[in-house]
Amino acid sequence: MGCFMAHSLRPATHMADNPWWAIAMGPHPGVSVVGTGRAEPLARWTAAVALGGQGRYAAAAALLKELVRDPRTPVVIRAHALVTWASHLRQQGGHARAARVDGRALGLAVEGSAGAAADLPQPGADLCVDLGSARADALVGLAADALGQGDLGASDRLLTRADTWAVGWRPRVRLRWVRAEVALARGDLDTAARESAAAVAESAAAGSRRHLVKSRLLAAVTARLRAADPTARAAALADLDAVAAQAADAGLVPLRWAASLAAADAADALDAGTAAPPGVRSPLRRSGAKPHPSVIVCPTADGGPPGVPGRPSIRPIGSDESHDRRREEVRESTNGAPDGAPRRRHAASIALSVILDRSEARGRRLMGGGGVGA
């Protein structure tokens, strides 16, 4: 799939120019990201998205701050970098700070396009980093920020504005995620089910494994909240466990954390023989407890051979890096752990320890409490 680039940016040739595309928005989200120093701005933004999906928030923040502060960065990339930075802050519980960053992104997107109708995304185009998509992403981000702070009315208004601009598959999926979470917060499980199911279908069609795992997580959470009898609750628990396993296999540590905690809650309810209370907020976005991170984020292609001088490179997880060893700990740590909800919470605690290791000091402070955003 191609990616339309607005305002003098040429279309990205994923295979030749951007070896991180398949990590951030394609089928290989767990591959390590290295060699970003000489990459062009689009590729560095893509690398930062990929790093965030793996819970490597400190490394992602370094790339994003550099892109935002460099006056040579095209405005469309700067806007998307701000949106991604805000998303990572939100995933760590920093909704108020994320809202300020999303606001800056929206301002850049509007200023860059001057609100011209010609900049409206065209139906059917596979958009990733045009100014219209940046506007959609910023509005969706602001809606998630408002949801994380309990302002559902503001979320509704922002999502309505975003709908005009969210035409490409990625902005549409992000829009559906937050619509589903707003619906969950209201106890509107039919809408949550419809939006999460559409996000699953659109992510699968786009070939983005990370988007697909998160969409399946929202669908599984919704199914758990809708379950009215022990058989349905057991099926929902199995779905949540499957999503946690998929996230672990894909190297998506934040989603493993969220899925494991949601599964632990479901296991508790199943053991107690109780259904989820109506109107319960999404386990992806609870306050007063450790945040459950959920990652957002466009599709495909391998890069060139790793290690070519002067070019970015990727290499498989499983090297001698300590963080890569920790990923294996997340996968294997539940061996011998207690069964049921305690086992799932143990898996979540290991995932959290990995995320904390990969976060900046501010992120670690944020993750000491508060809700999480999308």
C-alpha positions in Angstrom: 0.0 0.0 0.0 1.2 3.5 -0.8 1.0 6.6 1.4 -0.1 10.0 0.0 2.2 12.8 1.1 0.9 16.3 1.1 2.7 19.5 0.4 5.9 18.6 -1.6 6.6 15.4 0.3 7.0 12.6 -2.3 5.3 9.2 -1.8 7.2 6.9 0.5 8.7 3.9 -1.2 8.5 1.7 1.8 10.8 -1.1 0.6 13.7 1.2 -0.3 13.3 4.1 2.1 11.6 3.1 5.2 12.5 -0.3 6.8 10.5 0.6 9.9 7.2 0.7 8.1 6.6 -3.0 8.5 7.3 -2.7 12.3 5.1 0.4 13.0 2.2 -0.3 10.7 2.7 -3.7 9.2 3.2 -7.4 10.0 6.4 -7.3 12.1 5.8 -5.0 15.2 8.4 -6.8 17.4 11.5 -6.3 15.3 14.1 -4.1 16.9 14.6 -0.5 15.7 18.2 0.6 15.2 20.2 2.9 12.9 17.8 5.9 12.9 20.5 8.6 12.9 20.7 9.2 9.2 17.1 8.5 8.3 14.8 11.1 6.7 12.1 12.7 8.8 9.3 10.3 7.7 11.4 7.3 8.5 12.4 8.6 11.9 8.7 9.3 12.7 7.8 5.8 11.6 10.6 4.4 13.9 9.2 6.4 16.8 5.8 4.9 16.2 7.3 1.4 16.2 9.3 2.0 19.4 6.1 3.2 21.2 4.3 0.0 20.2 7.0 -2.0 21.9 6.8 0.2 25.0 10.2 1.9 24.3 8.9 5.3 25.3 12.2 6.9 26.1 13.7 6.0 22.8 10.6 7.1 20.9 10.5 10.4 22.8 14.1 11.2 21.8 13.2 10.8 18.1 10.0 12.7 18.4 11.4 15.7 20.3 14.2 15.9 17.7 11.7 16.0 14.9 9.5 18.6 16.6 12.4 20.9 17.4 14.2 20.7 14.0 13.1 23.6 11.8 14.0 21.5 8.7 11.3 18.9 9.6 8.3 19.3 7.2 5.2 20.6 8.9 3.3 17.5 8.1 5.8 15.3 9.9 6.1 17.7 12.8 2.3 17.5 13.3 2.3 13.7 13.2 5.3 13.6 15.6 3.4 15.7 18.1 0.3 13.4 17.8 2.5 10.4 18.4 4.2 12.1 21.3 0.8 12.9 22.8 -0.3 9.3 22.3 2.7 8.0 24.2 2.1 10.5 27.1 -1.5 9.3 27.2 -0.6 5.7 27.3 1.5 6.5 30.4 -1.4 8.3 32.1 -0.6 11.9 31.2 -3.9 13.0 29.7 -3.6 16.7 30.5 -0.1 17.0 29.1 -1.1 14.9 26.1 -4.0 17.4 25.4 -1.6 20.3 25.2 0.6 18.4 22.8 -2.4 17.3 20.7 -3.5 20.9 20.6 -0.1 21.9 19.2 -0.5 19.2 16.5 -3.9 20.4 15.6 -2.7 24.0 15.3 0.1 22.9 12.9 -2.2 20.8 10.8 -4.7 23.6 10.4 -2.0 26.2 9.8 -0.3 24.0 7.3 -3.4 23.4 5.2 -5.0 26.8 5.9 -8.3 24.9 6.1 -8.4 24.5 2.3 -11.0 22.2 1.0 -8.4 20.8 -1.5 -6.6 19.3 1.4 -9.5 17.1 2.4 -8.5 13.5 2.2 -10.0 11.7 -0.7 -12.1 8.5 -0.1 -10.2 5.4 -1.0 -6.8 6.9 -0.7 -4.4 5.1 1.6 -3.5 8.1 3.7 -0.9 8.0 6.4 0.9 11.3 6.8 -1.0 14.0 5.0 -2.2 17.1 6.8 -5.8 16.0 6.7 -4.9 12.8 8.5 -2.8 14.8 11.0 -5.9 16.9 11.7 -8.0 13.8 12.2 -5.3 12.2 14.5 -5.0 15.3 16.6 -8.8 15.6 17.1 -9.1 11.9 17.9 -6.2 12.3 20.4 -7.9 15.3 22.0 -11.1 13.2 22.3 -9.1 10.5 24.0 -7.5 13.1 26.3 -11.0 14.4 27.3 -12.2 10.8 27.9 -9.3 10.1 30.1 -10.3 13.2 32.2 -13.9 12.2 32.3 -15.3 14.8 29.8 -17.5 12.5 27.6 -19.3 15.5 26.0 -16.0 17.0 24.8 -15.0 13.6 23.4 -18.2 13.4 21.4 -17.8 16.9 19.9 -14.2 16.2 19.0 -14.9 12.9 17.4 -17.7 14.5 15.3 -15.1 17.0 14.0 -12.6 14.3 13.4 -15.0 12.2 11.3 -14.7 14.7 8.4 -11.0 14.2 8.1 -10.6 10.5 9.1 -10.8 9.0 5.6 -7.6 6.9 5.4 -7.7 3.5 7.1 -5.4 4.4 9.9 -7.3 7.5 11.1 -10.6 5.6 10.7 -9.3 2.8 13.0 -8.1 5.3 15.6 -11.5 7.1 15.5 -13.3 3.7 16.0 -11.1 2.9 19.0 -12.0 6.1 20.8 -15.7 5.8 19.8 -15.7 2.3 21.3 -14.1 3.5 24.5 -16.5 6.4 24.9 -19.3 3.9 24.4 -17.8 1.6 27.0 -17.6 4.5 29.4 -21.3 5.1 28.9 -22.3 1.5 29.1 -23.4 1.5 25.5 -22.1 -1.9 24.7 -23.8 -2.3 21.3 -22.0 0.8 19.9 -18.7 -0.4 21.5 -19.2 -3.8 19.8 -20.0 -2.3 16.4 -17.0 0.1 16.5 -14.5 -2.5 17.7 -15.6 -5.1 15.2 -15.2 -2.5 12.4 -11.8 -1.7 13.7 -10.8 -5.4 13.6 -11.9 -5.7 10.0 -10.2 -2.5 8.8 -7.0 -3.3 10.6 -6.9 -6.8 9.2 -7.5 -5.5 5.7 -4.7 -3.0 6.1 -2.2 -5.7 7.3 -1.3 -3.8 10.5 -0.7 -6.4 13.2 -0.5 -3.9 16.0 -3.7 -2.2 15.0 -5.3 -5.6 14.7 -4.2 -6.7 18.2 -5.5 -3.5 19.8 -8.8 -3.7 17.9 -9.2 -7.3 19.1 -8.5 -6.3 22.6 -11.3 -3.7 22.5 -13.6 -6.3 21.0 -12.7 -8.8 23.7 -13.2 -6.3 26.5 -16.6 -5.4 25.0 -17.6 -9.1 24.8 -16.6 -9.6 28.4 -18.8 -6.7 29.5 -21.7 -8.0 27.4 -21.4 -11.6 28.7 -24.6 -12.6 30.5 -24.0 -16.2 31.5 -21.0 -18.4 32.6 -20.5 -19.8 29.1 -20.3 -16.4 27.5 -18.0 -15.1 30.3 -15.7 -18.1 29.8 -15.5 -17.4 26.1 -14.7 -13.8 26.7 -11.9 -14.7 29.1 -10.5 -17.1 26.4 -10.6 -14.2 23.9 -8.7 -11.9 26.3 -6.1 -14.6 27.0 -5.7 -15.1 23.2 -5.2 -11.3 22.7 -2.6 -11.3 25.5 -0.7 -14.2 23.8 -0.9 -12.4 20.5 0.5 -9.2 22.0 3.3 -11.1 23.6 4.1 -13.0 20.4 4.2 -9.7 18.5 6.4 -7.9 21.0 3.7 -5.4 21.9 4.4 -5.2 25.6 1.9 -2.4 26.5 -0.9 -4.3 24.9 0.2 -7.4 26.7 0.0 -5.5 29.9 -3.5 -4.2 29.1 -4.8 -7.6 27.9 -3.4 -9.4 30.9 -5.0 -7.1 33.4 -8.4 -7.2 31.5 -8.1 -11.0 31.6 -7.4 -11.0 35.3 -10.5 -9.0 35.9 -12.5 -11.3 33.8 -11.1 -14.4 35.6 -12.1 -12.8 39.0 -15.6 -12.3 37.7 -15.8 -15.8 36.3 -14.6 -17.3 39.6 -17.1 -15.2 41.5 -19.9 -16.1 39.1 -20.7 -12.4 38.5 -21.3 -10.4 35.3 -19.5 -7.1 34.8 -21.6 -4.2 36.2 -23.5 -2.1 33.6 -21.8 1.1 32.6 -18.4 -0.1 33.8 -15.5 1.9 32.2 -13.2 0.1 29.8 -10.3 -1.7 31.5 -8.1 0.2 29.0 -8.9 3.4 30.7 -9.4 3.2 34.5 -8.3 5.9 37.0 -7.0 5.4 40.5 -4.9 2.4 39.5 -1.9 1.6 37.4 -2.8 2.7 33.9 -3.5 0.0 31.3 -1.6 1.2 28.2 -3.2 1.0 24.9 -1.3 2.0 21.8 -2.5 3.6 18.8 -1.2 4.2 15.8 -0.2 2.9 9.0 1.4 -0.7 6.3 4.0 -3.1 5.0 7.3 -4.0 3.5 10.7 -5.1 4.6 13.6 -2.7 4.5 16.8 -3.4 2.8 19.4 -5.7 4.3 20.4 -4.8 7.8 23.6 -3.0 8.4 24.1 -1.4 5.0 26.3 1.6 5.6 24.5 4.9 5.4 21.0 3.3 5.7 18.7 2.5 8.5 18.7 -1.1 9.6 16.5 -3.5 11.5 17.4 -6.7 13.3 15.4 -9.4 14.9 14.5 -9.5 18.6 16.6 -12.0 20.5 19.9 -10.2 20.4 22.1 -9.6 23.4 20.3 -6.4 24.3 19.0 -6.4 27.8 15.6 -5.1 26.7 15.3 -7.9 24.2 16.0 -10.4 27.0 13.2 -8.7 29.0 10.8 -9.4 26.2 11.5 -13.1 26.6 10.8 -12.7 30.3 7.4 -11.3 29.5 6.7 -14.4 27.4 8.0 -16.9 29.8 7.5 -15.4 33.2 4.2 -17.0 33.9 5.6 -20.5 34.0 5.1 -21.8 37.5 3.0 -18.8 38.5 -0.4 -19.4 40.2 -3.3 -20.1 38.0 -6.3 -17.9 37.4 -6.4 -14.1 38.0 -3.1 -14.2 40.0 -1.2 -15.7 37.0 -2.6 -13.1 34.7 -1.7 -10.2 37.1 1.8 -11.7 37.4 2.2 -11.5 33.6 1.0 -7.9 33.7 3.4 -7.0 36.4 6.3 -8.3 34.4 5.1 -6.4 31.3 4.9 -3.3 33.4 8.4 -3.7 34.7 9.7 -3.8 31.1 7.7 -0.7 30.2 9.1 1.2 33.2 12.6 0.2 32.2 12.0 1.6 28.7 10.4 4.9 29.9 11.7 8.4 30.6 11.6 9.6 34.2 8.5 11.6 33.5 6.8 8.6 32.1 7.7 6.5 35.1 6.2 9.1 37.4 3.0 9.3 35.2 2.6 5.5 35.4 2.5 5.6 39.2 -1.2 6.3 38.9 -4.0 7.6 36.7 -5.9 6.5 33.7 -4.6 5.5 30.3 -5.5 6.8 26.9 -5.6 5.4 23.4 
